[in-house]
Amino acid sequence: MHEPAAHTIIRVSQGRSEQLQRQVVEEYPLRLRVNGRELATLVCSPHKLNFLLAGFFRLQGFIDSLDDIQSLGVCSDFGLAEVRLKGDLPERLQPTLTSGCGTGIAYNLPQQLLSENKQRPRHYDSDSVLRLMRELNNLTEQYRNHGGIHSAAIGDRDGLLLLHAEDIGRHNTLDRVAGEAMFRDIDLQDLMLVTSGRVSTEMIAKAARLRIGLIASRTSPTDKAIALCEQAGITLIGYVRGQNMEVYSHSQQLRISAGGERIAGVTGVILAGGESRRMGSDKSLLPIQGARFIDHVYRRMASLFDEVIIVTNSPDLYNEIPCRKVPDIYYAQGALAGVHSGLSHAKTEKIFVVGCDMPFVSSAVVKEICSHAEKGDLVIPHSSSGHEPLHALYSRSCLPAMEQVLDAGLKRIVRFFDQVKLVELPASRIRQFDPQERSFQNINTPEDYFRLRGTLVSNDGSTPVRLKEHSS
């Protein structure tokens, strides 16, 4: 039997990575030309092809015995089988696409698509991949009970499950989630796909057309799937089990987390104050998909930080949220007073601040900002609209400068920036983790609110889903 080829992979185990060689299953596309007609492409293993072809013809009803095969030749270099059978093939063949291997699959994606994907480097986190696979495992009751059902899921970069499907065919599961995404107008670009089954080229071709950026499986990929992922700029991961995984392509797009999802030494601070004059009501309490804005924000912050604080002068509004609520020390002096209070009450030297009306907090963006914590007193990202002080990291060393501004009766949060060591992250860097800059989207008016209401949708009413944006 043909010896499988060895590929260099990155194995991740318990947050540690190492480079090694692994043999992978070879996937062999065999074009079948019968009596001069192009019949099908069989996706197979490249051994004992005469047995495969004879069995295929027998089960298709084309032959009854080997005597019905006049000639059979295979050109392994070109992946072509030339066959001459006794009698004629039916004029109109009725093909049956099986739920296993694909037939008639095109393996050459358009060069424009390949180049577009290559020009879009993505960034993912190993913890997010593990989280999404756990979500899929929790949903695959039929797979566990019967062993004959495949499953697949689409998730965002933070590992939150957006779409899920089950079918007897692994390819069908991807078709199902792609179809549901069309019905629900969900943009799959740069999202993650996890699957229970083996990953072969037809799966990669479909995912590339959807512009998915990462594919992960509980089992193995084939050799040609790896090659196609290299061409398409897709990160391909196999054997995702427990805390372990093996990365087969574009490992540079995957950040390996050193175990544990929470960020050490930083307190998450949610600013729930503000007069909400333009909104006309408290923004933090507005409902979206069965929860308030602040509930969505808190859940994400609690997954990132050991301590979360809500800065509010109305703590009774948030009794159901299990964290400390602290008041402004400088009463009613705007967002600067809120950041000051968060820093003053936090148990840590640093805080990450977010507004209560920013429901699209991205774990990847937050981790990127916090990774620069030791470089200055204030780490602030930029978006295409400018700097984002309500999505930034502040150190306790900022307190004297803040108090000097507040004592002068000034409210603008930027007034103390020139007195501290400022680290600015350019918008181009942030867009590597959040291409649409949704982290910085907030609401100030009723129009903002109604425009964003449709962007938190899910099967269970709890998972944020990114919808395609339409021009008005």
C-alpha positions as CSV (number, residue, x, y, z in Angstrom):
1,M,0.0,0.0,0.0
2,H,1.2,3.5,-0.8
3,E,3.0,5.2,2.1
4,P,1.2,8.3,3.3
5,A,3.1,11.6,2.9
6,A,4.5,13.4,5.9
7,H,3.6,17.0,6.6
8,T,5.1,19.5,9.1
9,I,2.4,20.4,11.6
10,I,2.2,22.4,14.9
11,R,0.8,20.3,17.7
12,V,-0.8,22.2,20.5
13,S,-1.2,20.5,23.9
14,Q,-2.3,22.2,27.1
15,G,-1.3,25.6,25.7
16,R,2.1,24.4,24.6
17,S,3.1,24.0,20.9
18,E,5.7,22.0,19.1
19,Q,6.6,21.4,15.5
20,L,6.7,17.8,14.2
21,Q,6.0,15.5,11.2
22,R,2.8,13.7,10.8
23,Q,1.6,11.3,8.1
24,V,-1.8,12.3,6.6
25,V,-4.3,10.4,4.5
26,E,-3.8,10.8,0.8
27,E,-6.8,11.9,-1.2
28,Y,-6.7,10.9,-4.9
29,P,-9.1,12.4,-7.4
30,L,-9.5,9.9,-10.3
31,R,-11.2,11.0,-13.4
32,L,-13.2,8.2,-15.0
33,R,-13.6,8.1,-18.8
34,V,-15.8,5.3,-20.0
35,N,-16.3,4.4,-23.7
36,G,-15.0,7.9,-24.5
37,R,-17.3,9.7,-22.2
38,E,-16.3,11.7,-19.1
39,L,-18.4,9.9,-16.4
40,A,-17.3,11.0,-13.0
41,T,-14.5,11.9,-10.7
42,L,-14.0,9.4,-7.9
43,V,-12.5,10.7,-4.7
44,C,-10.5,7.8,-3.3
45,S,-7.3,6.4,-1.8
46,P,-4.7,5.7,-4.4
47,H,-4.3,1.9,-4.0
48,K,-5.8,-1.1,-5.8
49,L,-7.7,1.1,-8.1
50,N,-8.6,-1.9,-10.3
51,F,-10.7,-3.3,-7.5
52,L,-12.4,0.1,-6.9
53,L,-13.3,0.6,-10.5
54,A,-14.6,-3.0,-11.0
55,G,-16.7,-2.7,-7.9
56,F,-18.0,0.8,-8.9
57,F,-19.1,-0.5,-12.4
58,R,-20.8,-3.6,-10.8
59,L,-22.7,-1.6,-8.2
60,Q,-23.8,0.9,-10.8
61,G,-25.2,-1.9,-12.9
62,F,-22.8,-1.3,-15.8
63,I,-21.3,-4.8,-15.7
64,D,-22.2,-8.3,-14.4
65,S,-18.7,-9.9,-14.6
66,L,-15.1,-9.0,-15.5
67,D,-15.8,-10.2,-19.0
68,D,-17.8,-7.1,-19.5
69,I,-14.6,-5.0,-19.1
70,Q,-12.8,-4.9,-22.4
71,S,-9.9,-2.7,-21.2
72,L,-9.0,-0.8,-18.1
73,G,-6.0,1.5,-17.7
74,V,-5.0,4.0,-15.1
75,C,-2.6,6.9,-15.6
76,S,-1.5,7.7,-12.1
77,D,0.4,10.8,-13.2
78,F,-2.7,12.5,-14.6
79,G,-5.3,10.8,-12.3
80,L,-7.2,9.4,-15.3
81,A,-8.8,6.0,-15.8
82,E,-9.6,5.0,-19.4
83,V,-12.1,2.1,-19.5
84,R,-13.9,0.3,-22.4
85,L,-17.0,-1.7,-21.5
86,K,-19.0,-4.0,-23.6
87,G,-22.3,-2.4,-24.7
88,D,-23.2,1.2,-24.5
89,L,-23.8,3.3,-21.4
90,P,-27.3,4.7,-21.0
91,E,-27.8,7.9,-22.9
92,R,-29.1,9.8,-19.9
93,L,-27.3,8.7,-16.7
94,Q,-29.1,9.6,-13.4
95,P,-26.3,10.3,-11.0
96,T,-26.7,9.7,-7.3
97,L,-24.5,11.9,-5.1
98,T,-23.6,9.8,-2.0
99,S,-23.4,11.3,1.5
100,G,-19.8,10.2,1.7
101,C,-17.4,11.0,-1.1
102,G,-18.2,13.7,-3.6
103,T,-18.4,13.0,-7.3
104,G,-17.6,15.4,-10.1
105,I,-15.9,17.9,-7.7
106,A,-13.9,20.7,-9.2
107,Y,-10.6,21.0,-7.3
108,N,-9.3,24.1,-8.9
109,L,-10.7,27.2,-7.3
110,P,-10.8,30.4,-9.3
111,Q,-7.4,32.2,-9.0
112,Q,-9.2,35.4,-8.2
113,L,-10.8,33.8,-5.2
114,L,-7.5,32.3,-4.0
115,S,-5.7,35.6,-4.3
116,E,-8.5,37.5,-2.5
117,N,-8.3,35.1,0.4
118,K,-4.5,35.2,0.5
119,Q,-4.7,39.0,0.8
120,R,-6.9,38.8,3.8
121,P,-4.8,37.5,6.7
122,R,-6.9,36.5,9.6
123,H,-6.1,36.1,13.3
124,Y,-7.6,33.5,15.6
125,D,-7.1,32.2,19.1
126,S,-6.6,28.6,20.1
127,D,-8.9,29.0,23.1
128,S,-11.7,30.1,20.7
129,V,-11.2,27.0,18.5
130,L,-11.4,24.8,21.6
131,R,-14.5,26.6,22.9
132,L,-16.3,26.3,19.6
133,M,-15.5,22.6,19.3
134,R,-16.9,22.1,22.9
135,E,-20.1,23.9,21.8
136,L,-20.4,21.5,18.9
137,N,-19.8,18.5,21.0
138,N,-22.5,19.6,23.5
139,L,-25.0,19.8,20.6
140,T,-24.2,16.5,18.9
141,E,-26.4,14.2,20.9
142,Q,-27.4,12.1,17.9
143,Y,-23.7,11.6,17.0
144,R,-22.9,10.3,20.5
145,N,-26.0,8.1,20.7
146,H,-25.9,6.5,17.2
147,G,-22.4,7.2,15.8
148,G,-23.8,7.7,12.3
149,I,-24.6,11.4,12.3
150,H,-22.0,14.1,11.3
151,S,-22.2,17.6,12.6
152,A,-20.8,21.0,11.8
153,A,-20.9,24.5,13.3
154,I,-20.0,28.0,12.3
155,G,-18.6,30.3,15.0
156,D,-17.1,33.8,15.4
157,R,-13.5,34.5,16.3
158,D,-14.4,34.3,20.0
159,G,-15.7,30.8,19.6
160,L,-19.4,31.6,20.0
161,L,-21.5,29.2,18.0
162,L,-23.7,30.9,15.4
163,L,-25.0,28.1,13.2
164,H,-25.2,24.3,13.6
165,A,-26.3,21.4,11.4
166,E,-26.4,17.6,11.5
167,D,-26.7,15.1,8.7
168,I,-25.6,11.6,7.7
169,G,-23.1,13.2,5.3
170,R,-20.3,15.5,6.5
171,H,-20.5,17.5,3.2
172,N,-24.2,17.9,3.7
173,T,-23.7,19.6,7.1
174,L,-21.7,22.3,5.4
175,D,-24.3,22.7,2.8
176,R,-27.0,23.1,5.5
177,V,-25.2,25.8,7.4
178,A,-24.4,27.7,4.2
179,G,-28.0,27.5,3.2
180,E,-29.2,28.7,6.6
181,A,-26.8,31.6,6.4
182,M,-28.3,32.6,3.1
183,F,-31.9,32.5,4.6
184,R,-30.8,34.5,7.6
185,D,-28.5,36.8,5.7
186,I,-25.4,36.0,7.8
187,D,-22.0,36.9,6.3
188,L,-19.7,33.9,6.8
189,Q,-16.5,35.7,5.8
190,D,-13.6,35.2,8.2
191,L,-15.7,33.0,10.5
192,M,-14.6,29.5,11.8
193,L,-16.0,26.1,10.8
194,V,-15.7,23.1,13.0
195,T,-16.8,19.6,11.9
196,S,-17.0,16.1,13.3
197,G,-15.8,14.5,10.1
198,R,-12.6,14.1,8.0
199,V,-11.7,17.2,6.0
200,S,-11.2,16.6,2.3
201,T,-10.8,18.9,-0.7
202,E,-14.5,19.3,-1.5
203,M,-15.1,20.6,2.1
204,I,-12.2,23.1,1.6
205,A,-13.5,24.2,-1.8
206,K,-16.9,24.9,-0.3
207,A,-15.5,26.7,2.7
208,A,-13.2,28.8,0.5
209,R,-16.1,30.0,-1.6
210,L,-17.8,31.0,1.6
211,R,-14.6,32.9,2.6
212,I,-14.3,31.0,5.9
213,G,-10.9,31.6,7.4
214,L,-10.4,28.6,9.7
215,I,-11.5,25.0,9.6
216,A,-11.1,22.5,12.5
217,S,-12.1,18.9,12.8
218,R,-12.2,16.2,15.5
219,T,-10.4,13.9,13.0
220,S,-7.9,14.2,10.2
221,P,-7.5,16.2,7.0
222,T,-6.3,14.7,3.7
223,D,-3.1,15.7,2.0
224,K,-4.8,17.6,-0.8
225,A,-7.1,19.4,1.7
226,I,-3.9,20.7,3.3
227,A,-2.5,21.8,0.0
228,L,-5.8,23.6,-1.0
229,C,-5.9,25.4,2.4
230,E,-2.3,26.6,1.8
231,Q,-3.5,28.1,-1.5
232,A,-6.7,29.6,-0.1
233,G,-5.1,31.2,3.0
234,I,-7.2,29.0,5.3
235,T,-5.9,27.8,8.7
236,L,-6.6,24.0,8.9
237,I,-6.7,22.2,12.2
238,G,-7.2,18.5,12.9
239,Y,-7.6,16.2,16.0
240,V,-9.2,18.9,18.1
241,R,-9.8,16.9,21.3
242,G,-9.8,18.2,24.9
243,Q,-7.1,20.8,25.0
244,N,-5.2,19.4,22.1
245,M,-5.1,20.1,18.4
246,E,-2.8,19.8,15.3
247,V,-2.3,22.8,12.9
248,Y,-1.7,21.8,9.3
249,S,-1.7,25.1,7.4
250,H,-1.3,28.8,8.1
251,S,-0.3,28.4,11.7
252,Q,0.8,32.0,11.8
253,Q,-2.8,33.0,11.8
254,L,-3.5,31.1,15.1
255,R,-2.4,32.6,18.4
256,I,-1.6,29.8,20.9
257,S,-3.1,30.6,24.3
258,A,-1.0,29.4,27.2
259,G,-4.0,27.8,28.9
260,G,-6.9,29.7,30.5
261,E,-9.0,32.3,28.8
262,R,-8.9,35.0,31.4
263,I,-6.5,37.9,31.4
264,A,-4.4,38.1,34.5
265,G,-3.7,41.3,36.4
266,V,-6.5,43.3,34.8
267,T,-10.0,44.2,36.0
268,G,-12.9,44.5,33.6
269,V,-14.8,47.8,34.1
270,I,-18.2,48.4,32.6
271,L,-19.3,52.1,32.5
272,A,-23.1,52.1,33.2
273,G,-23.4,55.8,34.0
274,G,-24.2,58.6,31.6
275,E,-27.3,60.7,31.2
276,S,-28.4,59.1,27.9
277,R,-29.9,62.4,26.8
278,R,-30.0,61.6,23.1
279,M,-31.5,58.1,23.7
280,G,-34.1,59.4,26.2
281,S,-33.7,56.3,28.4
282,D,-31.0,54.3,30.1
283,K,-29.0,52.6,27.3
284,S,-27.8,49.8,29.5
285,L,-31.3,48.5,30.1
286,L,-32.5,48.3,26.4
287,P,-33.4,44.8,25.4
288,I,-31.8,42.7,22.7
289,Q,-32.7,39.0,22.2
290,G,-34.0,38.3,25.7
291,A,-31.3,40.2,27.6
292,R,-30.3,43.8,28.3
293,F,-27.3,45.4,26.6
294,I,-25.4,45.4,29.9
295,D,-26.1,41.6,30.3
296,H,-24.4,40.9,26.9
297,V,-21.4,43.1,27.8
298,Y,-21.1,41.5,31.3
299,R,-21.1,37.9,30.0
300,R,-18.2,38.7,27.6
301,M,-16.2,40.6,30.2
302,A,-16.7,37.9,32.8
303,S,-15.3,35.4,30.3
304,L,-12.1,37.5,30.0
305,F,-11.4,38.8,33.5
306,D,-11.5,37.3,37.0
307,E,-12.9,40.6,38.4
308,V,-15.6,42.7,36.7
309,I,-16.9,46.0,38.2
310,I,-19.9,48.0,37.1
311,V,-19.5,51.8,37.7
312,T,-23.0,53.1,38.4
313,N,-24.8,55.4,40.6
314,S,-27.9,53.2,40.4
315,P,-26.7,49.8,41.6
316,D,-30.2,48.4,42.2
317,L,-30.8,48.3,38.4
318,Y,-28.2,45.6,38.2
319,N,-28.9,43.4,41.2
320,E,-29.0,40.2,39.0
321,I,-25.5,40.7,37.8
322,P,-23.1,39.0,40.2
323,C,-20.3,41.5,40.4
324,R,-19.4,44.6,42.5
325,K,-21.1,47.9,41.6
326,V,-19.3,51.1,42.6
327,P,-20.3,54.7,42.4
328,D,-18.6,57.7,40.8
329,I,-16.2,59.5,43.2
330,Y,-16.5,62.6,41.1
331,Y,-20.3,62.7,40.7
332,A,-21.8,63.3,37.3
333,Q,-18.6,64.3,35.6
334,G,-18.9,62.1,32.6
335,A,-17.0,59.1,31.3
336,L,-13.7,60.3,32.8
337,A,-15.2,60.1,36.3
338,G,-16.4,56.6,35.5
339,V,-12.9,55.5,34.5
340,H,-11.4,57.2,37.6
341,S,-13.9,55.3,39.8
342,G,-13.1,52.0,38.1
343,L,-9.4,52.5,38.6
344,S,-9.8,53.6,42.3
345,H,-12.0,50.6,43.2
346,A,-10.3,47.8,41.2
347,K,-8.2,45.2,43.0
348,T,-5.6,45.2,40.2
349,E,-3.2,47.8,38.9
350,K,-4.8,47.9,35.5
351,I,-8.4,48.0,34.2
352,F,-9.9,47.4,30.8
353,V,-12.8,49.8,30.2
354,V,-15.9,49.3,28.0
355,G,-19.2,51.1,27.7
356,C,-22.4,49.4,28.6
357,D,-23.8,50.1,25.1
358,M,-21.1,48.3,23.2
359,P,-22.5,44.7,22.8
360,F,-19.9,43.5,20.3
361,V,-16.9,43.2,22.6
362,S,-14.3,41.0,20.9
363,S,-12.2,38.7,23.0
364,A,-9.4,38.8,20.4
365,V,-9.4,42.7,20.4
366,V,-9.4,42.9,24.2
367,K,-6.5,40.4,24.4
368,E,-4.5,42.3,21.8
369,I,-5.0,45.6,23.7
370,C,-4.1,44.0,27.0
371,S,-1.0,42.3,25.6
372,H,0.6,45.8,25.4
373,A,-0.2,46.5,29.1
374,E,3.5,46.8,30.2
375,K,4.4,49.4,27.5
376,G,2.7,52.4,29.0
377,D,0.1,53.9,31.3
378,L,-2.7,53.9,28.8
379,V,-3.2,51.6,25.9
380,I,-5.8,53.0,23.5
381,P,-6.9,51.6,20.1
382,H,-7.7,53.6,17.1
383,S,-10.6,52.9,14.7
384,S,-11.3,54.5,11.4
385,S,-13.2,57.2,13.4
386,G,-10.2,58.0,15.7
387,H,-9.1,56.9,19.1
388,E,-11.5,54.8,21.3
389,P,-11.0,55.8,25.0
390,L,-14.0,53.7,26.1
391,H,-12.4,50.5,24.8
392,A,-9.0,50.9,26.3
393,L,-6.6,49.8,29.1
394,Y,-5.8,52.2,31.9
395,S,-3.2,51.9,34.7
396,R,-3.4,53.2,38.2
397,S,-0.6,55.5,37.4
398,C,-3.1,57.6,35.5
399,L,-5.0,58.5,38.6
400,P,-3.1,61.7,39.5
401,A,-3.4,63.2,36.1
402,M,-7.1,62.2,36.0
403,E,-7.8,63.9,39.3
404,Q,-6.0,67.1,38.3
405,V,-8.4,67.3,35.3
406,L,-11.5,66.4,37.3
407,D,-10.6,68.9,40.1
408,A,-10.5,71.6,37.5
409,G,-14.1,70.7,36.6
410,L,-13.2,69.4,33.2
411,K,-14.9,66.4,31.7
412,R,-13.2,65.5,28.4
413,I,-11.5,62.2,28.9
414,V,-8.6,63.1,26.5
415,R,-7.5,66.1,28.7
416,F,-5.1,64.1,30.7
417,F,-3.5,62.0,27.9
418,D,-0.5,64.3,27.4
419,Q,0.4,63.7,31.1
420,V,0.8,59.9,30.9
421,K,2.8,57.5,28.7
422,L,0.4,56.7,25.9
423,V,0.5,53.6,23.7
424,E,-1.6,53.9,20.6
425,L,-2.7,50.9,18.5
426,P,-3.4,51.8,14.9
427,A,-6.7,50.9,13.3
428,S,-4.9,48.6,10.8
429,R,-3.7,46.5,13.7
430,I,-7.2,46.3,15.3
431,R,-8.8,45.4,12.0
432,Q,-6.7,42.3,11.8
433,F,-8.8,41.0,14.7
434,D,-12.0,42.8,14.0
435,P,-12.2,43.7,10.3
436,Q,-15.6,45.5,10.5
437,E,-14.6,47.4,13.7
438,R,-17.8,46.1,15.4
439,S,-16.0,46.3,18.8
440,F,-16.5,50.0,18.8
441,Q,-20.1,50.2,17.7
442,N,-22.4,51.7,20.3
443,I,-25.8,53.4,20.5
444,N,-26.6,57.0,21.3
445,T,-30.0,57.5,19.6
446,P,-33.2,55.5,19.1
447,E,-32.2,55.2,15.5
448,D,-28.9,53.5,16.5
449,Y,-30.7,51.1,18.7
450,F,-33.2,49.9,16.1
451,R,-30.5,49.6,13.5
452,L,-28.5,47.3,15.8
453,R,-31.4,45.3,17.2
454,G,-31.2,42.7,14.4
455,T,-27.5,42.0,15.0
456,L,-27.9,39.8,18.1
457,V,-29.7,36.8,16.7
458,S,-29.3,33.1,17.4
459,N,-31.1,29.8,17.6
460,D,-31.2,30.0,21.4
461,G,-31.5,33.7,21.8
462,S,-28.1,34.1,23.4
463,T,-25.4,34.1,20.8
464,P,-24.3,37.2,18.9
465,V,-24.5,36.7,15.1
466,R,-22.9,39.1,12.6
467,L,-25.4,39.9,9.9
468,K,-24.5,41.3,6.5
469,E,-24.6,45.0,6.4
470,H,-26.8,46.6,3.6
471,S,-26.4,50.1,2.3
472,S,-29.5,52.1,2.8
